[in-house]
Amino acid sequence: MYEDIINAFYDNRNKENAIKMSAYLKNNFPFLGIKKPERAALQKNFIKQCKQTKKIDWNFIYELWNLPEREFQYLALDLLIALIKELKKTDINKIENLIINKSWWDTVDLLASKLTGSIVSKYPELKETHIINWSNQENIWLIRTAILFQLKYKEKTDTEFLSKIITTNYNTNEFFINKAIGWILREYSKTNKQWVKSFIENNELSPLSIREGSKYI
């Protein structure tokens, strides 16, 4: 089954699309050139079969992550999201491994908002055992994840924790961190506009973070 889906991806490569798709991600990764709708169609039955097992095969997830073409990392993410209810507490370490390998916003943002967000919602103690640690690392993608994991939390957002993570990291010129700060503030402003307004006014955020965070205020 695993070999079949990998072969199906290779059989449907498109060199012209691959050049454009790779360029979109600054040529950081090679692509097969399979656009999202075609990829979704190719993997639909495979994902359905995997969901029926109600078990995450992490060896296969890592196998996909280690393949060179970016579509295989997308397949791994789609598979994890399909099996999101099966995530166990210890899987946070496996998610960390994915965050720090082949890192770019296209994978990290899903690892943050979907997978890390889900597992931390289920096991809130991970905020203290893992997320705080991530926010103090030099790896910008772990920091970005620490900022963005509450992106979909709305009224369940832990604002004290969010404030702590942001104020640990707002004194930076790193685009992906400042953008993440603006993004989480912008998203949370849809739920609590006044909190975000007050936070922006009382903290020395980057112009990028302020611009992004203020869009709905």
ChimeraX commands (.cxc) that place a marker at each C-alpha (Angstrom):
marker #1 position 0.00,0.00,0.00 radius 0.5
marker #1 position 2.77,2.43,0.93 radius 0.5
marker #1 position 4.81,1.61,-2.16 radius 0.5
marker #1 position 1.73,2.11,-4.35 radius 0.5
marker #1 position 1.07,5.69,-3.20 radius 0.5
marker #1 position 4.73,6.65,-3.56 radius 0.5
marker #1 position 4.82,5.21,-7.07 radius 0.5
marker #1 position 1.55,6.96,-7.94 radius 0.5
marker #1 position 3.11,10.30,-7.00 radius 0.5
marker #1 position 6.19,9.63,-9.11 radius 0.5
marker #1 position 4.06,8.48,-12.04 radius 0.5
marker #1 position 2.18,11.79,-12.02 radius 0.5
marker #1 position 5.11,14.18,-11.94 radius 0.5
marker #1 position 4.98,17.32,-14.07 radius 0.5
marker #1 position 8.36,18.92,-14.73 radius 0.5
marker #1 position 6.95,22.28,-15.80 radius 0.5
marker #1 position 4.84,22.60,-12.66 radius 0.5
marker #1 position 7.75,21.38,-10.55 radius 0.5
marker #1 position 9.97,24.30,-11.61 radius 0.5
marker #1 position 7.29,26.85,-10.73 radius 0.5
marker #1 position 6.38,25.20,-7.42 radius 0.5
marker #1 position 9.99,25.00,-6.32 radius 0.5
marker #1 position 10.56,28.65,-7.24 radius 0.5
marker #1 position 7.56,29.64,-5.07 radius 0.5
marker #1 position 9.40,28.21,-2.06 radius 0.5
marker #1 position 12.66,29.98,-2.97 radius 0.5
marker #1 position 14.02,26.75,-4.53 radius 0.5
marker #1 position 14.52,25.29,-1.09 radius 0.5
marker #1 position 12.94,21.98,-2.11 radius 0.5
marker #1 position 12.51,19.94,-5.27 radius 0.5
marker #1 position 8.94,19.19,-6.35 radius 0.5
marker #1 position 7.26,16.52,-8.45 radius 0.5
marker #1 position 4.97,19.21,-9.81 radius 0.5
marker #1 position 1.69,17.75,-8.53 radius 0.5
marker #1 position -0.69,20.56,-7.64 radius 0.5
marker #1 position -2.92,20.29,-4.58 radius 0.5
marker #1 position -6.17,19.19,-6.30 radius 0.5
marker #1 position -4.39,16.42,-8.22 radius 0.5
marker #1 position -2.49,15.37,-5.13 radius 0.5
marker #1 position -5.71,15.21,-3.11 radius 0.5
marker #1 position -7.29,12.99,-5.75 radius 0.5
marker #1 position -4.27,10.68,-5.89 radius 0.5
marker #1 position -4.13,10.18,-2.13 radius 0.5
marker #1 position -7.85,10.13,-1.31 radius 0.5
marker #1 position -8.32,6.37,-1.12 radius 0.5
marker #1 position -4.95,5.88,0.55 radius 0.5
marker #1 position -5.82,8.36,3.32 radius 0.5
marker #1 position -9.20,6.68,3.74 radius 0.5
marker #1 position -7.53,3.28,4.20 radius 0.5
marker #1 position -5.07,4.68,6.72 radius 0.5
marker #1 position -7.86,6.33,8.73 radius 0.5
marker #1 position -9.54,2.96,9.14 radius 0.5
marker #1 position -6.49,1.61,10.98 radius 0.5
marker #1 position -6.85,4.35,13.66 radius 0.5
marker #1 position -3.09,4.22,14.12 radius 0.5
marker #1 position -0.24,6.50,13.07 radius 0.5
marker #1 position 2.60,4.65,11.39 radius 0.5
marker #1 position 5.43,6.97,12.35 radius 0.5
marker #1 position 7.98,4.93,10.43 radius 0.5
marker #1 position 6.08,5.70,7.23 radius 0.5
marker #1 position 5.70,9.36,8.22 radius 0.5
marker #1 position 9.48,9.59,8.57 radius 0.5
marker #1 position 9.97,7.72,5.31 radius 0.5
marker #1 position 7.84,10.33,3.54 radius 0.5
marker #1 position 9.67,13.15,5.29 radius 0.5
marker #1 position 13.00,11.79,4.13 radius 0.5
marker #1 position 12.00,11.60,0.47 radius 0.5
marker #1 position 13.38,14.57,-1.48 radius 0.5
marker #1 position 10.26,15.86,-3.20 radius 0.5
marker #1 position 8.07,18.27,-1.21 radius 0.5
marker #1 position 4.77,16.58,-2.08 radius 0.5
marker #1 position 5.76,13.67,0.14 radius 0.5
marker #1 position 6.02,15.95,3.17 radius 0.5
marker #1 position 2.55,17.27,2.27 radius 0.5
marker #1 position 1.27,13.71,2.15 radius 0.5
marker #1 position 2.76,13.04,5.58 radius 0.5
marker #1 position 1.00,16.12,6.98 radius 0.5
marker #1 position -2.33,15.19,5.40 radius 0.5
marker #1 position -2.01,11.73,6.86 radius 0.5
marker #1 position -1.25,13.08,10.33 radius 0.5
marker #1 position -4.16,15.51,10.15 radius 0.5
marker #1 position -6.49,12.68,9.09 radius 0.5
marker #1 position -5.36,10.72,12.15 radius 0.5
marker #1 position -5.16,13.71,14.49 radius 0.5
marker #1 position -7.38,12.06,17.12 radius 0.5
marker #1 position -4.82,9.28,17.47 radius 0.5
marker #1 position -2.00,11.59,18.61 radius 0.5
marker #1 position -0.51,10.57,21.93 radius 0.5
marker #1 position 1.25,12.79,24.44 radius 0.5
marker #1 position 4.71,11.46,23.54 radius 0.5
marker #1 position 4.09,12.27,19.86 radius 0.5
marker #1 position 5.01,15.88,20.65 radius 0.5
marker #1 position 8.65,14.80,20.35 radius 0.5
marker #1 position 8.00,13.32,16.91 radius 0.5
marker #1 position 6.26,16.52,15.82 radius 0.5
marker #1 position 9.29,18.47,17.03 radius 0.5
marker #1 position 11.47,16.30,14.81 radius 0.5
marker #1 position 9.33,17.20,11.79 radius 0.5
marker #1 position 9.40,20.90,12.68 radius 0.5
marker #1 position 13.18,21.10,12.70 radius 0.5
marker #1 position 13.75,19.01,9.58 radius 0.5
marker #1 position 13.10,20.31,6.05 radius 0.5
marker #1 position 11.70,23.42,7.72 radius 0.5
marker #1 position 9.79,26.13,5.90 radius 0.5
marker #1 position 6.53,27.94,6.51 radius 0.5
marker #1 position 4.50,25.61,4.27 radius 0.5
marker #1 position 4.99,22.62,6.59 radius 0.5
marker #1 position 5.70,24.35,9.90 radius 0.5
marker #1 position 2.47,26.35,9.91 radius 0.5
marker #1 position 0.38,23.18,9.68 radius 0.5
marker #1 position 2.57,21.42,12.24 radius 0.5
marker #1 position 1.97,24.41,14.52 radius 0.5
marker #1 position -1.68,25.34,14.09 radius 0.5
marker #1 position -3.12,21.89,13.41 radius 0.5
marker #1 position -0.94,19.23,15.02 radius 0.5
marker #1 position 0.80,21.00,17.88 radius 0.5
marker #1 position -2.38,22.95,18.58 radius 0.5
marker #1 position -4.39,19.74,18.81 radius 0.5
marker #1 position -1.97,17.76,20.96 radius 0.5
marker #1 position -1.42,20.65,23.41 radius 0.5
marker #1 position -5.18,21.18,23.68 radius 0.5
marker #1 position -5.46,17.53,24.67 radius 0.5
marker #1 position -2.45,17.63,26.99 radius 0.5
marker #1 position -2.13,21.23,28.33 radius 0.5
marker #1 position 0.85,20.29,30.49 radius 0.5
marker #1 position 2.90,20.22,27.27 radius 0.5
marker #1 position 2.91,24.02,27.35 radius 0.5
marker #1 position 5.30,23.92,30.29 radius 0.5
marker #1 position 7.25,20.80,29.36 radius 0.5
marker #1 position 7.78,21.60,25.67 radius 0.5
marker #1 position 6.35,24.82,24.28 radius 0.5
marker #1 position 8.18,27.10,26.71 radius 0.5
marker #1 position 11.39,25.31,25.83 radius 0.5
marker #1 position 10.72,25.75,22.11 radius 0.5
marker #1 position 10.15,29.46,22.59 radius 0.5
marker #1 position 13.63,29.80,24.05 radius 0.5
marker #1 position 15.46,27.91,21.31 radius 0.5
marker #1 position 17.56,29.45,18.54 radius 0.5
marker #1 position 15.60,27.49,15.95 radius 0.5
marker #1 position 13.18,30.01,14.43 radius 0.5
marker #1 position 10.71,27.30,13.41 radius 0.5
marker #1 position 10.32,26.01,16.96 radius 0.5
marker #1 position 9.77,29.61,18.08 radius 0.5
marker #1 position 7.23,30.17,15.29 radius 0.5
marker #1 position 5.39,27.01,16.38 radius 0.5
marker #1 position 5.38,28.16,20.01 radius 0.5
marker #1 position 3.76,31.40,18.88 radius 0.5
marker #1 position 1.25,29.87,16.47 radius 0.5
marker #1 position 0.03,26.71,18.19 radius 0.5
marker #1 position -2.95,28.61,19.64 radius 0.5
marker #1 position -3.92,30.05,16.24 radius 0.5
marker #1 position -7.29,28.22,16.16 radius 0.5
marker #1 position -8.03,28.38,19.90 radius 0.5
marker #1 position -10.28,31.49,19.78 radius 0.5
marker #1 position -11.88,31.95,23.23 radius 0.5
marker #1 position -9.77,29.09,24.62 radius 0.5
marker #1 position -6.57,31.06,24.00 radius 0.5
marker #1 position -4.35,31.25,27.07 radius 0.5
marker #1 position -3.53,34.96,26.84 radius 0.5
marker #1 position -1.09,34.90,29.74 radius 0.5
marker #1 position 0.87,32.17,28.02 radius 0.5
marker #1 position 0.63,33.89,24.64 radius 0.5
marker #1 position 1.93,37.12,26.14 radius 0.5
marker #1 position 4.84,35.26,27.70 radius 0.5
marker #1 position 5.81,33.59,24.42 radius 0.5
marker #1 position 5.59,36.82,22.42 radius 0.5
marker #1 position 7.50,38.97,24.89 radius 0.5
marker #1 position 10.25,36.36,24.96 radius 0.5
marker #1 position 10.69,36.73,21.21 radius 0.5
marker #1 position 9.61,40.16,19.99 radius 0.5
marker #1 position 13.06,41.74,20.13 radius 0.5
marker #1 position 14.19,40.27,16.83 radius 0.5
marker #1 position 14.66,41.15,13.17 radius 0.5
marker #1 position 13.63,37.66,12.08 radius 0.5
marker #1 position 10.82,37.98,9.53 radius 0.5
marker #1 position 9.20,34.61,10.25 radius 0.5
marker #1 position 8.99,35.32,13.98 radius 0.5
marker #1 position 7.67,38.87,13.63 radius 0.5
marker #1 position 5.17,37.71,11.01 radius 0.5
marker #1 position 3.97,34.93,13.32 radius 0.5
marker #1 position 3.47,37.38,16.18 radius 0.5
marker #1 position 1.38,39.60,13.93 radius 0.5
marker #1 position -0.59,36.63,12.63 radius 0.5
marker #1 position -1.52,35.23,16.05 radius 0.5
marker #1 position -2.54,38.71,17.26 radius 0.5
marker #1 position -4.60,39.34,14.14 radius 0.5
marker #1 position -6.37,36.00,14.52 radius 0.5
marker #1 position -7.05,36.46,18.22 radius 0.5
marker #1 position -8.35,39.98,17.61 radius 0.5
marker #1 position -11.36,38.35,15.94 radius 0.5
marker #1 position -12.20,36.94,19.39 radius 0.5
marker #1 position -10.89,39.63,21.76 radius 0.5
marker #1 position -10.15,42.88,19.98 radius 0.5
marker #1 position -9.58,44.84,23.19 radius 0.5
marker #1 position -6.94,42.47,24.54 radius 0.5
marker #1 position -4.96,42.62,21.31 radius 0.5
marker #1 position -5.28,46.41,21.11 radius 0.5
marker #1 position -3.99,46.77,24.67 radius 0.5
marker #1 position -1.18,44.29,24.08 radius 0.5
marker #1 position 0.04,46.12,20.97 radius 0.5
marker #1 position -0.12,49.48,22.75 radius 0.5
marker #1 position 1.84,48.26,25.76 radius 0.5
marker #1 position 4.61,46.30,24.07 radius 0.5
marker #1 position 7.41,47.33,21.70 radius 0.5
marker #1 position 6.55,45.10,18.79 radius 0.5
marker #1 position 8.14,45.26,15.35 radius 0.5
marker #1 position 6.38,47.38,12.71 radius 0.5
marker #1 position 5.54,44.14,10.85 radius 0.5
marker #1 position 3.92,42.58,13.92 radius 0.5
marker #1 position 1.94,45.77,14.62 radius 0.5
marker #1 position 0.78,46.06,11.03 radius 0.5
marker #1 position -0.34,42.46,10.85 radius 0.5
marker #1 position -1.83,42.35,14.34 radius 0.5
marker #1 position -3.84,45.57,13.86 radius 0.5
marker #1 position -5.64,44.61,10.66 radius 0.5
marker #1 position -8.99,43.96,12.34 radius 0.5
marker #1 position -8.73,46.53,15.14 radius 0.5
marker link #1:1,2 radius 0.2
marker link #1:2,3 radius 0.2
marker link #1:3,4 radius 0.2
marker link #1:4,5 radius 0.2
marker link #1:5,6 radius 0.2
marker link #1:6,7 radius 0.2
marker link #1:7,8 radius 0.2
marker link #1:8,9 radius 0.2
marker link #1:9,10 radius 0.2
marker link #1:10,11 radius 0.2
marker link #1:11,12 radius 0.2
marker link #1:12,13 radius 0.2
marker link #1:13,14 radius 0.2
marker link #1:14,15 radius 0.2
marker link #1:15,16 radius 0.2
marker link #1:16,17 radius 0.2
marker link #1:17,18 radius 0.2
marker link #1:18,19 radius 0.2
marker link #1:19,20 radius 0.2
marker link #1:20,21 radius 0.2
marker link #1:21,22 radius 0.2
marker link #1:22,23 radius 0.2
marker link #1:23,24 radius 0.2
marker link #1:24,25 radius 0.2
marker link #1:25,26 radius 0.2
marker link #1:26,27 radius 0.2
marker link #1:27,28 radius 0.2
marker link #1:28,29 radius 0.2
marker link #1:29,30 radius 0.2
marker link #1:30,31 radius 0.2
marker link #1:31,32 radius 0.2
marker link #1:32,33 radius 0.2
marker link #1:33,34 radius 0.2
marker link #1:34,35 radius 0.2
marker link #1:35,36 radius 0.2
marker link #1:36,37 radius 0.2
marker link #1:37,38 radius 0.2
marker link #1:38,39 radius 0.2
marker link #1:39,40 radius 0.2
marker link #1:40,41 radius 0.2
marker link #1:41,42 radius 0.2
marker link #1:42,43 radius 0.2
marker link #1:43,44 radius 0.2
marker link #1:44,45 radius 0.2
marker link #1:45,46 radius 0.2
marker link #1:46,47 radius 0.2
marker link #1:47,48 radius 0.2
marker link #1:48,49 radius 0.2
marker link #1:49,50 radius 0.2
marker link #1:50,51 radius 0.2
marker link #1:51,52 radius 0.2
marker link #1:52,53 radius 0.2
marker link #1:53,54 radius 0.2
marker link #1:54,55 radius 0.2
marker link #1:55,56 radius 0.2
marker link #1:56,57 radius 0.2
marker link #1:57,58 radius 0.2
marker link #1:58,59 radius 0.2
marker link #1:59,60 radius 0.2
marker link #1:60,61 radius 0.2
marker link #1:61,62 radius 0.2
marker link #1:62,63 radius 0.2
marker link #1:63,64 radius 0.2
marker link #1:64,65 radius 0.2
marker link #1:65,66 radius 0.2
marker link #1:66,67 radius 0.2
marker link #1:67,68 radius 0.2
marker link #1:68,69 radius 0.2
marker link #1:69,70 radius 0.2
marker link #1:70,71 radius 0.2
marker link #1:71,72 radius 0.2
marker link #1:72,73 radius 0.2
marker link #1:73,74 radius 0.2
marker link #1:74,75 radius 0.2
marker link #1:75,76 radius 0.2
marker link #1:76,77 radius 0.2
marker link #1:77,78 radius 0.2
marker link #1:78,79 radius 0.2
marker link #1:79,80 radius 0.2
marker link #1:80,81 radius 0.2
marker link #1:81,82 radius 0.2
marker link #1:82,83 radius 0.2
marker link #1:83,84 radius 0.2
marker link #1:84,85 radius 0.2
marker link #1:85,86 radius 0.2
marker link #1:86,87 radius 0.2
marker link #1:87,88 radius 0.2
marker link #1:88,89 radius 0.2
marker link #1:89,90 radius 0.2
marker link #1:90,91 radius 0.2
marker link #1:91,92 radius 0.2
marker link #1:92,93 radius 0.2
marker link #1:93,94 radius 0.2
marker link #1:94,95 radius 0.2
marker link #1:95,96 radius 0.2
marker link #1:96,97 radius 0.2
marker link #1:97,98 radius 0.2
marker link #1:98,99 radius 0.2
marker link #1:99,100 radius 0.2
marker link #1:100,101 radius 0.2
marker link #1:101,102 radius 0.2
marker link #1:102,103 radius 0.2
marker link #1:103,104 radius 0.2
marker link #1:104,105 radius 0.2
marker link #1:105,106 radius 0.2
marker link #1:106,107 radius 0.2
marker link #1:107,108 radius 0.2
marker link #1:108,109 radius 0.2
marker link #1:109,110 radius 0.2
marker link #1:110,111 radius 0.2
marker link #1:111,112 radius 0.2
marker link #1:112,113 radius 0.2
marker link #1:113,114 radius 0.2
marker link #1:114,115 radius 0.2
marker link #1:115,116 radius 0.2
marker link #1:116,117 radius 0.2
marker link #1:117,118 radius 0.2
marker link #1:118,119 radius 0.2
marker link #1:119,120 radius 0.2
marker link #1:120,121 radius 0.2
marker link #1:121,122 radius 0.2
marker link #1:122,123 radius 0.2
marker link #1:123,124 radius 0.2
marker link #1:124,125 radius 0.2
marker link #1:125,126 radius 0.2
marker link #1:126,127 radius 0.2
marker link #1:127,128 radius 0.2
marker link #1:128,129 radius 0.2
marker link #1:129,130 radius 0.2
marker link #1:130,131 radius 0.2
marker link #1:131,132 radius 0.2
marker link #1:132,133 radius 0.2
marker link #1:133,134 radius 0.2
marker link #1:134,135 radius 0.2
marker link #1:135,136 radius 0.2
marker link #1:136,137 radius 0.2
marker link #1:137,138 radius 0.2
marker link #1:138,139 radius 0.2
marker link #1:139,140 radius 0.2
marker link #1:140,141 radius 0.2
marker link #1:141,142 radius 0.2
marker link #1:142,143 radius 0.2
marker link #1:143,144 radius 0.2
marker link #1:144,145 radius 0.2
marker link #1:145,146 radius 0.2
marker link #1:146,147 radius 0.2
marker link #1:147,148 radius 0.2
marker link #1:148,149 radius 0.2
marker link #1:149,150 radius 0.2
marker link #1:150,151 radius 0.2
marker link #1:151,152 radius 0.2
marker link #1:152,153 radius 0.2
marker link #1:153,154 radius 0.2
marker link #1:154,155 radius 0.2
marker link #1:155,156 radius 0.2
marker link #1:156,157 radius 0.2
marker link #1:157,158 radius 0.2
marker link #1:158,159 radius 0.2
marker link #1:159,160 radius 0.2
marker link #1:160,161 radius 0.2
marker link #1:161,162 radius 0.2
marker link #1:162,163 radius 0.2
marker link #1:163,164 radius 0.2
marker link #1:164,165 radius 0.2
marker link #1:165,166 radius 0.2
marker link #1:166,167 radius 0.2
marker link #1:167,168 radius 0.2
marker link #1:168,169 radius 0.2
marker link #1:169,170 radius 0.2
marker link #1:170,171 radius 0.2
marker link #1:171,172 radius 0.2
marker link #1:172,173 radius 0.2
marker link #1:173,174 radius 0.2
marker link #1:174,175 radius 0.2
marker link #1:175,176 radius 0.2
marker link #1:176,177 radius 0.2
marker link #1:177,178 radius 0.2
marker link #1:178,179 radius 0.2
marker link #1:179,180 radius 0.2
marker link #1:180,181 radius 0.2
marker link #1:181,182 radius 0.2
marker link #1:182,183 radius 0.2
marker link #1:183,184 radius 0.2
marker link #1:184,185 radius 0.2
marker link #1:185,186 radius 0.2
marker link #1:186,187 radius 0.2
marker link #1:187,188 radius 0.2
marker link #1:188,189 radius 0.2
marker link #1:189,190 radius 0.2
marker link #1:190,191 radius 0.2
marker link #1:191,192 radius 0.2
marker link #1:192,193 radius 0.2
marker link #1:193,194 radius 0.2
marker link #1:194,195 radius 0.2
marker link #1:195,196 radius 0.2
marker link #1:196,197 radius 0.2
marker link #1:197,198 radius 0.2
marker link #1:198,199 radius 0.2
marker link #1:199,200 radius 0.2
marker link #1:200,201 radius 0.2
marker link #1:201,202 radius 0.2
marker link #1:202,203 radius 0.2
marker link #1:203,204 radius 0.2
marker link #1:204,205 radius 0.2
marker link #1:205,206 radius 0.2
marker link #1:206,207 radius 0.2
marker link #1:207,208 radius 0.2
marker link #1:208,209 radius 0.2
marker link #1:209,210 radius 0.2
marker link #1:210,211 radius 0.2
marker link #1:211,212 radius 0.2
marker link #1:212,213 radius 0.2
marker link #1:213,214 radius 0.2
marker link #1:214,215 radius 0.2
marker link #1:215,216 radius 0.2
marker link #1:216,217 radius 0.2
view
